[in-house]
Amino acid sequence: MAIKYLKKATKTPETETVTAQKVVEDMLTSIQRGGEEAVLAYARKLDAWEGEAVVSKEEIARRTTEVPAQVRRDIDFAIDQVREFALAQRKSMHEFRVELHRGVTAGQRVLPVNVAGCYAPAGRYAHIASAYMGVATAKAAGVKTIIACSGPFRGGPMHPYLLYAFDRAGADVIMTLGGVQAIASMAYGLFTGTPADVIVGPGNKFVAEAKRTLFGKVGIDVFAGPSEVAVIADESADPAIVASDLVGQAEHGHESPAWLFTTSNSLAQDVMARVPDLIESLPPTARDAAGSAWRDYGEIVVCDTREEVVSVSDKYASEHLEVQAKNLDWWLENLTCYGSLFLGEETTVAYGDKASGPNHVLPTKGAARYSGGLSVHKFMKTLTWQRMTRDGARDIGEVTARISRLEGMEAHARTADDRLAKYFPDQVFDLGTPVTV
């Protein structure tokens, strides 16, 4: 058994995160002190945006008329797909009540957060899909107020297609703000007076760092970094399709890893030869991003067995994981760490990114070992409740008093003592040894 690197990355996403931390820390401190004025100053400085932060209903109506009919139909179709999948997720979550002991009833409520902040990037591409991925999912969860943010597009206002996607998916407030200033505005309730309970959506390393820093003050979807793709392939895979899918995701950015895990050395060599030509054929913006990503972060790993492939893949815990190999059910059964799984040549990450239904906001940098991606669950709170009869309180109270005193927590114990004394004045209970220190 052996694992061989035909191509090894010279960098990892972690090498680029330290530089973002200081920038984000300074920006958040400035925004905390300066509020909306500080946000608008960053918008002018970083995005050359001189307009209002909140997009008016009149402007939304006017600018979305620029959206061609076919674009509207495509966005509407994709929103419907995302919404239907999110609604199915919502139906999988249930409230219940159960009698745990005679006279002791407990239960679970499943409630949405009150306010969600949904971010979509506005960098080198118009991230239309990111707009409806967050908003449509929050809407399906039943969130009362949805605030959406994206920055100006290439020096102008928000891209009209992205604005249409936000509005059509159900955003209540839309703001033309990007980057750290957008995340901070949603977290602090700037321009709306309504702080977000949860903030979701992809972004660059500064957006990711802002979400990480603010986690605790607000909930977030995932600790995210640059987009990742891994393809598992065996000798039955088409090397042209494998190479195409690796390049298809590498165009996300200069720091986006693309990995191939395979049991076929000949396929690995073939893919290795094809990727540079595919990158070279791209238009300039994508060519620049994909070229850097493949050069610095691309890897090809050749394994002797499919079991080794599973071990390698689970260690990487890729955001997107494609399987182009025989016996897809075996891979589905054995792979355990990935953001989203794409089984068979017929599906690809781009389908999931845009229109198939499951959410495309997914964990990166190994977080898929312990976390899933954005879903209805990220907008829901699983709340517990309990209720007791006096007979139930008697049995629970006796045990509670004894355990509390074993822990040295006398005040805890006395809350049980007092109830037992009130409800059962004629009974003697073993309440443990009182704490004296």
C-alpha positions as CSV (number, residue, x, y, z in Angstrom):
1,M,0.0,0.0,0.0
2,A,1.3,3.4,-1.0
3,I,0.3,7.0,-1.4
4,K,2.2,9.1,-4.0
5,Y,2.0,12.8,-4.7
6,L,2.3,13.4,-8.4
7,K,1.8,17.1,-7.7
8,K,2.1,18.7,-4.2
9,A,0.9,22.1,-3.1
10,T,3.5,24.8,-2.3
11,K,1.0,26.7,-0.1
12,T,-2.0,26.1,2.1
13,P,-5.0,28.4,2.7
14,E,-3.8,28.8,6.3
15,T,-0.6,30.6,5.1
16,E,-2.7,33.5,3.9
17,T,-5.0,34.0,6.9
18,V,-2.6,35.7,9.3
19,T,-2.4,38.8,7.1
20,A,-6.2,39.2,7.3
21,Q,-6.5,39.1,11.0
22,K,-4.8,42.4,11.8
23,V,-6.7,44.2,9.0
24,V,-10.1,42.9,10.2
25,E,-9.3,43.6,13.9
26,D,-8.5,47.3,13.1
27,M,-11.6,47.7,10.8
28,L,-14.0,46.2,13.4
29,T,-12.6,48.4,16.1
30,S,-13.0,51.5,13.9
31,I,-16.6,50.5,13.0
32,Q,-17.5,49.9,16.6
33,R,-16.3,53.4,17.5
34,G,-17.5,55.2,14.4
35,G,-20.7,53.4,13.5
36,E,-22.4,54.1,10.2
37,E,-20.0,57.0,9.3
38,A,-17.0,54.6,9.6
39,V,-18.8,52.0,7.4
40,L,-19.5,54.6,4.7
41,A,-15.9,55.8,4.9
42,Y,-14.7,52.3,4.3
43,A,-17.2,51.9,1.4
44,R,-15.7,55.1,-0.2
45,K,-12.1,54.0,0.4
46,L,-12.3,50.3,-0.5
47,D,-15.1,50.2,-3.1
48,A,-15.3,53.8,-4.3
49,W,-19.0,53.8,-3.3
50,E,-20.5,57.2,-2.7
51,G,-24.2,56.1,-2.7
52,E,-26.6,55.1,0.1
53,A,-26.1,52.0,2.0
54,V,-29.7,50.8,2.0
55,V,-31.2,50.2,-1.5
56,S,-34.7,51.7,-1.6
57,K,-37.7,49.8,-2.8
58,E,-38.0,52.3,-5.7
59,E,-34.5,51.7,-6.8
60,I,-34.9,47.9,-6.5
61,A,-38.0,48.1,-8.8
62,R,-36.3,50.4,-11.2
63,R,-33.0,48.5,-11.5
64,T,-34.5,45.0,-11.7
65,T,-36.4,46.0,-14.8
66,E,-32.9,45.9,-16.5
67,V,-32.9,42.1,-16.0
68,P,-33.7,40.2,-19.2
69,A,-36.7,37.8,-19.2
70,Q,-34.5,34.7,-19.7
71,V,-32.2,35.7,-16.8
72,R,-35.3,36.2,-14.6
73,R,-36.5,32.7,-15.5
74,D,-33.2,31.1,-14.8
75,I,-32.8,32.8,-11.4
76,D,-36.4,32.0,-10.5
77,F,-35.8,28.3,-11.4
78,A,-32.7,28.2,-9.2
79,I,-34.5,29.9,-6.3
80,D,-37.3,27.3,-6.6
81,Q,-34.8,24.5,-6.4
82,V,-33.0,25.9,-3.4
83,R,-36.3,26.7,-1.6
84,E,-37.7,23.2,-2.2
85,F,-34.6,21.5,-0.8
86,A,-34.6,23.9,2.2
87,L,-38.3,23.2,2.8
88,A,-37.6,19.5,2.8
89,Q,-34.8,20.0,5.3
90,R,-37.2,22.0,7.5
91,K,-39.8,19.2,7.4
92,S,-37.1,16.8,8.7
93,M,-36.9,18.8,12.0
94,H,-39.5,17.9,14.5
95,E,-40.8,19.1,17.8
96,F,-41.6,16.5,20.4
97,R,-42.4,15.8,24.0
98,V,-41.5,12.8,26.1
99,E,-42.2,11.6,29.6
100,L,-38.7,10.8,30.9
101,H,-39.8,9.7,34.4
102,R,-43.1,9.6,36.2
103,G,-44.2,13.2,36.4
104,V,-41.3,14.5,34.4
105,T,-42.1,15.7,30.9
106,A,-39.6,17.4,28.6
107,G,-39.7,18.5,25.0
108,Q,-38.1,20.2,22.1
109,R,-39.2,23.3,20.1
110,V,-37.7,24.2,16.7
111,L,-37.8,27.9,16.0
112,P,-36.1,30.2,13.5
113,V,-33.9,33.0,14.5
114,N,-35.6,36.4,14.3
115,V,-33.0,38.2,12.1
116,A,-30.6,36.8,9.5
117,G,-27.9,38.6,7.6
118,C,-27.1,37.1,4.2
119,Y,-23.9,38.1,2.4
120,A,-23.0,37.7,-1.3
121,P,-19.5,38.6,-2.6
122,A,-19.0,41.2,-5.3
123,G,-15.5,40.7,-6.4
124,R,-14.3,39.6,-9.8
125,Y,-17.6,37.9,-10.5
126,A,-21.3,38.7,-10.0
127,H,-22.2,36.1,-7.4
128,I,-25.8,35.8,-8.2
129,A,-26.2,32.3,-6.8
130,S,-24.8,33.3,-3.4
131,A,-27.6,35.8,-3.2
132,Y,-30.4,33.3,-3.4
133,M,-28.6,30.5,-1.6
134,G,-28.7,32.4,1.7
135,V,-31.9,34.4,1.4
136,A,-34.1,31.6,0.0
137,T,-32.9,29.2,2.7
138,A,-33.5,31.7,5.5
139,K,-37.0,32.3,4.1
140,A,-37.8,28.6,4.0
141,A,-36.7,28.5,7.7
142,G,-39.3,31.1,8.6
143,V,-36.9,33.9,9.5
144,K,-38.9,37.1,10.2
145,T,-36.4,39.6,9.0
146,I,-33.7,39.0,6.3
147,I,-31.0,41.6,5.6
148,A,-29.0,41.1,2.5
149,C,-25.6,42.7,1.6
150,S,-23.3,42.8,-1.4
151,G,-20.9,45.4,-2.5
152,P,-20.8,47.6,-5.6
153,F,-19.9,45.8,-8.8
154,R,-16.8,46.9,-10.5
155,G,-17.1,50.5,-9.3
156,G,-20.8,50.9,-9.9
157,P,-23.9,50.0,-7.9
158,M,-24.9,46.4,-7.0
159,H,-25.2,44.2,-10.1
160,P,-28.8,44.2,-11.2
161,Y,-29.0,40.4,-11.5
162,L,-27.7,40.0,-8.0
163,L,-30.2,42.7,-6.7
164,Y,-33.0,40.8,-8.5
165,A,-31.9,37.5,-6.9
166,F,-31.9,39.0,-3.4
167,D,-35.3,40.6,-3.9
168,R,-36.9,37.6,-5.6
169,A,-35.6,35.2,-2.9
170,G,-37.3,37.3,-0.2
171,A,-34.8,39.8,1.4
172,D,-36.5,42.4,3.5
173,V,-33.6,44.9,3.4
174,I,-30.9,45.0,0.8
175,M,-27.7,47.0,1.4
176,T,-24.9,48.0,-1.0
177,L,-22.1,47.2,1.3
178,G,-19.2,44.7,0.8
179,G,-16.4,43.1,2.8
180,V,-15.8,43.6,6.5
181,Q,-18.0,46.7,6.6
182,A,-21.0,44.7,5.4
183,I,-20.5,41.9,8.0
184,A,-20.0,44.5,10.8
185,S,-23.0,46.4,9.7
186,M,-25.3,43.4,9.9
187,A,-23.8,42.3,13.2
188,Y,-24.2,45.7,14.9
189,G,-27.5,46.5,13.3
190,L,-26.2,49.6,11.5
191,F,-28.5,51.3,9.0
192,T,-31.4,49.0,10.0
193,G,-31.4,49.2,13.8
194,T,-31.8,45.4,13.8
195,P,-28.7,43.4,14.6
196,A,-28.5,40.0,12.9
197,D,-28.8,36.9,15.0
198,V,-27.0,34.8,12.3
199,I,-24.8,35.9,9.4
200,V,-24.2,33.6,6.5
201,G,-22.6,33.7,3.0
202,P,-19.3,33.2,1.3
203,G,-16.6,35.8,0.9
204,N,-12.8,36.4,0.7
205,K,-10.4,35.9,3.5
206,F,-11.3,39.3,5.1
207,V,-15.0,38.4,5.2
208,A,-14.2,35.0,6.6
209,E,-12.0,36.5,9.3
210,A,-14.7,39.1,10.2
211,K,-17.3,36.3,10.6
212,R,-14.8,34.3,12.7
213,T,-14.0,37.3,14.9
214,L,-17.7,38.2,15.5
215,F,-18.7,34.6,16.1
216,G,-20.3,34.6,19.6
217,K,-21.8,38.0,19.2
218,V,-23.7,36.5,16.2
219,G,-24.0,33.0,14.9
220,I,-22.4,32.1,11.6
221,D,-22.8,29.4,9.0
222,V,-19.3,28.0,8.7
223,F,-15.7,29.0,9.2
224,A,-15.0,29.5,5.6
225,G,-11.9,30.0,3.5
226,P,-11.1,29.8,-0.3
227,S,-13.3,27.5,-2.3
228,E,-12.0,23.9,-2.6
229,V,-12.7,21.0,-4.9
230,A,-11.5,17.4,-4.8
231,V,-12.2,14.8,-7.4
232,I,-12.0,11.0,-6.7
233,A,-11.5,9.1,-9.9
234,D,-10.6,5.6,-11.0
235,E,-9.6,4.1,-14.3
236,S,-13.2,4.3,-15.5
237,A,-13.2,8.1,-15.3
238,D,-12.9,10.4,-18.3
239,P,-9.7,12.4,-17.8
240,A,-11.1,15.3,-19.9
241,I,-14.1,15.7,-17.6
242,V,-11.9,15.3,-14.5
243,A,-9.5,18.0,-15.7
244,S,-12.4,20.3,-16.7
245,D,-14.0,20.0,-13.2
246,L,-10.7,20.8,-11.4
247,V,-10.2,23.9,-13.5
248,G,-13.9,24.8,-13.2
249,Q,-13.4,25.4,-9.4
250,A,-9.9,26.7,-9.5
251,E,-11.2,29.9,-11.2
252,H,-12.9,30.9,-7.9
253,G,-9.6,32.5,-6.8
254,H,-5.9,32.6,-6.5
255,E,-6.0,30.6,-3.3
256,S,-8.6,27.9,-4.3
257,P,-7.2,24.4,-3.9
258,A,-8.1,21.7,-6.5
259,W,-7.2,18.1,-5.7
260,L,-7.3,14.8,-7.5
261,F,-7.3,11.5,-5.6
262,T,-7.0,8.5,-7.8
263,T,-6.1,4.8,-8.0
264,S,-5.0,5.2,-11.7
265,N,-1.5,6.6,-12.4
266,S,-2.3,6.8,-16.1
267,L,-5.4,8.9,-15.5
268,A,-3.4,11.1,-13.1
269,Q,-0.7,11.7,-15.8
270,D,-3.4,12.4,-18.4
271,V,-5.2,15.0,-16.2
272,M,-1.9,16.6,-15.2
273,A,-1.1,17.1,-18.9
274,R,-4.6,18.6,-19.7
275,V,-5.0,21.1,-16.9
276,P,-2.5,23.7,-18.1
277,D,-4.1,23.9,-21.6
278,L,-7.6,24.3,-20.1
279,I,-6.4,27.1,-17.9
280,E,-4.7,28.8,-20.8
281,S,-7.9,28.7,-22.8
282,L,-9.8,30.7,-20.2
283,P,-10.6,34.4,-20.5
284,P,-8.1,36.7,-18.6
285,T,-9.8,37.0,-15.2
286,A,-10.4,33.3,-14.9
287,R,-7.1,32.4,-16.3
288,D,-5.2,34.5,-13.8
289,A,-7.1,33.0,-10.8
290,A,-7.1,29.4,-12.0
291,G,-3.4,29.5,-13.0
292,S,-2.3,30.8,-9.6
293,A,-4.6,28.4,-7.8
294,W,-3.4,25.3,-9.7
295,R,0.3,26.3,-9.5
296,D,0.3,27.0,-5.7
297,Y,-2.5,24.8,-4.3
298,G,-3.2,22.0,-6.8
299,E,-2.4,18.5,-5.8
300,I,-2.6,15.0,-7.5
301,V,-2.5,12.0,-5.1
302,V,-2.2,8.5,-6.5
303,C,-3.2,5.6,-4.2
304,D,-3.0,1.9,-4.5
305,T,-6.6,1.1,-3.2
306,R,-9.9,2.8,-2.9
307,E,-9.7,2.4,0.8
308,E,-6.6,4.6,0.8
309,V,-8.4,7.1,-1.3
310,V,-11.2,7.3,1.3
311,S,-8.6,7.8,4.0
312,V,-6.9,10.6,2.1
313,S,-10.1,12.3,1.1
314,D,-11.5,12.2,4.7
315,K,-8.3,13.8,5.9
316,Y,-8.6,16.7,3.4
317,A,-12.3,17.0,4.1
318,S,-12.9,19.0,0.9
319,E,-15.6,21.5,0.6
320,H,-16.8,20.0,-2.7
321,L,-16.1,16.3,-3.4
322,E,-16.8,14.6,-6.7
323,V,-16.7,10.9,-7.3
324,Q,-16.1,9.7,-10.8
325,A,-15.6,6.0,-10.2
326,K,-17.3,2.7,-10.3
327,N,-19.7,1.5,-7.6
328,L,-20.9,4.9,-6.4
329,D,-23.0,3.4,-3.6
330,W,-19.7,2.1,-2.0
331,W,-18.3,5.6,-2.0
332,L,-21.4,7.1,-0.6
333,E,-21.3,4.5,2.2
334,N,-17.7,4.9,3.1
335,L,-16.8,8.6,2.7
336,T,-17.5,10.6,5.8
337,C,-15.8,14.1,5.5
338,Y,-17.0,16.5,2.8
339,G,-19.1,19.7,2.5
340,S,-21.2,18.3,-0.3
341,L,-20.8,15.1,-2.4
342,F,-21.3,14.9,-6.1
343,L,-21.7,11.2,-7.2
344,G,-21.1,10.3,-10.8
345,E,-19.9,12.1,-14.0
346,E,-23.4,13.4,-14.6
347,T,-23.3,15.8,-11.7
348,T,-20.6,18.4,-11.1
349,V,-19.8,21.1,-8.5
350,A,-21.0,23.9,-10.8
351,Y,-24.5,22.3,-10.8
352,G,-24.6,22.5,-7.0
353,D,-23.1,26.0,-7.1
354,K,-25.9,27.4,-9.2
355,A,-29.1,25.5,-9.6
356,S,-29.5,21.9,-8.4
357,G,-30.9,22.6,-4.9
358,P,-28.6,21.7,-2.0
359,N,-26.8,24.8,-0.7
360,H,-23.4,25.9,-2.0
361,V,-22.2,27.6,1.2
362,L,-20.0,24.9,2.6
363,P,-17.2,24.3,5.1
364,T,-13.6,24.6,4.0
365,K,-10.1,24.2,5.4
366,G,-11.0,20.8,7.0
367,A,-14.1,22.0,8.8
368,A,-16.1,19.3,7.1
369,R,-14.7,16.9,9.6
370,Y,-17.1,18.4,12.2
371,S,-19.6,20.6,10.3
372,G,-22.0,20.6,7.4
373,G,-22.7,23.5,5.2
374,L,-25.4,26.2,5.1
375,S,-28.9,24.7,5.6
376,V,-32.2,25.5,7.2
377,H,-30.7,24.1,10.4
378,K,-28.3,27.1,10.6
379,F,-31.3,29.4,10.9
380,M,-33.1,27.3,13.5
381,K,-32.8,27.0,17.2
382,T,-33.5,23.7,18.9
383,L,-34.9,24.8,22.2
384,T,-35.7,22.4,25.1
385,W,-38.4,22.8,27.8
386,Q,-39.4,20.7,30.8
387,R,-42.4,20.5,33.2
388,M,-42.9,18.4,36.4
389,T,-45.6,17.3,38.7
390,R,-44.7,17.4,42.4
391,D,-44.2,13.7,42.4
392,G,-41.7,14.1,39.6
393,A,-40.0,16.9,41.4
394,R,-39.5,14.7,44.4
395,D,-37.5,12.0,42.7
396,I,-35.5,14.5,40.6
397,G,-35.0,16.8,43.6
398,E,-33.4,14.1,45.8
399,V,-30.9,13.1,43.1
400,T,-30.2,16.8,42.3
401,A,-29.4,17.7,45.9
402,R,-27.0,14.8,46.3
403,I,-25.1,15.4,43.0
404,S,-25.0,19.2,43.7
405,R,-23.3,18.5,47.1
406,L,-20.9,16.0,45.6
407,E,-19.9,18.9,43.3
408,G,-19.6,21.3,46.2
409,M,-22.5,23.5,45.0
410,E,-24.6,24.0,48.2
411,A,-26.8,26.7,46.8
412,H,-27.9,24.4,43.9
413,A,-28.7,21.7,46.4
414,R,-30.8,24.0,48.6
415,T,-33.1,24.9,45.6
416,A,-34.0,21.2,45.7
417,D,-34.2,21.0,49.5
418,D,-36.6,23.9,49.6
419,R,-39.0,22.3,47.2
420,L,-38.9,19.0,48.9
421,A,-39.6,20.6,52.3
422,K,-42.5,22.6,50.9
423,Y,-44.2,19.8,48.9
424,F,-43.5,16.9,51.3
425,P,-43.1,18.3,54.8
426,D,-43.7,15.0,56.5
427,Q,-41.1,13.0,54.5
428,V,-37.4,12.5,55.2
429,F,-35.0,12.6,52.3
430,D,-31.4,11.6,51.8
431,L,-30.1,14.9,50.5
432,G,-26.4,14.2,50.8
433,T,-23.7,15.8,53.1
434,P,-24.0,19.6,53.2
435,V,-21.1,21.6,51.8
436,T,-19.2,23.4,54.6
437,V,-16.3,25.0,52.7
